[in-house]
Amino acid sequence: MKRSAAAGLLLAVAAGTAACTSTKTVPGPAITVTRTQDVPGPIVTATATVSAPPPAPGTAIGTWSGTGNEATPAFNVPSSGDYIVTWSYYGNTDPSLGGGTNFAVTENGGGSGGDLPNDIAASGSGSTEVTDVSGTDSFNVQAVGHWTLTVKSAS
């Protein structure tokens, strides 16, 4: 049996038959496959947790909406490291200022490029490409009003 150096590896040894549990990650829910094979010697059980694979190019990754300041959940970045974020916002006003207030989106994954908004306005929308990100990413949104962010992998 191959041994994996994956984090979370659990080994249990006892006498009897051997059972191997492995998880194969595909888009969608996790699938667990269990095989039992009679072999002489101890039982060795290996369990590892594997993250979902990054989305294919052109795939919708996620949409998040909110009101006010908020951080989005983390998402898997495409293997290319590039994605497109689209935003819109409205009702971003402060009566004490007599008009629009700051709406800003910051990216947390260390990507480059991308002209994310940092506007003083009551409403607006736009999109930009973020590049050179690896692993996961998320956003911090600064707003008074309602906002929506949508992320798609770059094709």
N, C-alpha and C positions, 0 to 999 in steps of 0.2 A: 504494500500500500504506500503511496506517495505521502510524504509529510509536507504540510504547508506551513510557511512562516507567517501566515496571515494573523493579524491581531485578533484576539479573542479566541485563540485556538485552545480547545479543551481536550485533554486526554484522560481517559478513565481506563484502568486496566483491571480485568477480572478474568477468571477462567471460563471457557465455554466457546460459543460461536462469535464471529466478528460481525459487527454492523457498521456500515459506513453511511453517514449522513452528509450530503453535500447540497449546497444551494447554488443554483444556476440563475444568474440575474439577466433578465430580459426586460424590455420596456413593458411596464405594467406591473402587476403584483409579483412578489417573489414566489418561486417554485422550489419546493424542497423535495429531493429524491432520496429515498432510503433503500439501500441494498443490504441484504444479509447473505453472507457467504460462510459456509462451514470451512474452517481452517483449524489446524491444531494450534494451540497456544492461547494467549490472552485475547480478550476483547479490547479493541482499540476504537474509541469513538472520537471523531474529530468534528468540531463545529466551528464555522467561521461566518461572520457577517460581512457581506459585500454590498457596497453602495450600488444604486442603480446606474447603468451606463449613461453617458452624456447623450443628449438628443441628436438625431440626425439633422443635417442641414435643411433649413426651411421649415422646421418643426416649431409649432407654438410651444413655448416653454412655460409661460404663466401669465396671469393677469391678476393684479392686486388693486383694490380700491380702498379709500379711506377718507377720513375727515381730520384735518389737523396734522400735527407731527406724528410720524410713525416710521418704524423700520419694517421692511418687507421680510418675509421668510427667505432663507437661503435657497438657491436653485443650482442645479448642475449646469455648468457651462458646456457648450458644444466642444467637441474635441479640437475644432479649429481655433478655439479661443475667441471667436468673434460672434457677436449677437447684435440685434437691433432692438432698441427700446423706444417705445412710443408713449407719449404722455398727453394728458389733457387735464385741465382743472377749471373750476368756476366757483363763484361765491367767495373768492379769496380777498375779502375786504375787511378793513378795520374801521368802524364808524368814528373812532377817536382821531383817526388820521384823515378821514374824509375821502377815502378811496382804496385802491388796491394796495396790498401788502406783499411781502416777499414770498415767492414760491421757489423752492430749490430742491433739486434731487442730486444726491451724491452717491457714487458707486463705491462699494467697499472692497472689491476684489483686486485692486491694483492695476486695472486695465488702462489702456492708453487711447488717445483719440476721444471721440465722443464729446459732443457739445451739449451736455446735459443742462437743463434749464436752471437759471438763477435770475428770476425775473421779479420785478415789482409791478404787478398787474392784478386785476380782478379775475381775469380768465385768460386762457391760452392753450396752445397745443403744439406738438411738434414731434420729431423723431430724430434719432442719430444712431450711428453704429459705434459700438464699444469693441475694442480689439485687444488682443494679447492678454486675455484672462485665462487662468487655468484653475481647474477644480470647481469651486463653487463661488457664487457671488450673491450680493444682496444690495439693497438701496436704503438710504435714509431719506425720508421726505420731510421737508419743512413747509408747512402750509397752514392757513387759517380755514380755508374752504375745503370743498370736495375735490378729490383727484383720483385718477386712474393711471396705472402703468401697465404696459403690455410688453413682454419680451418674446422675441422669435429668434431662432438661430439664423445666422447669416448664411445665405446660399452660396 
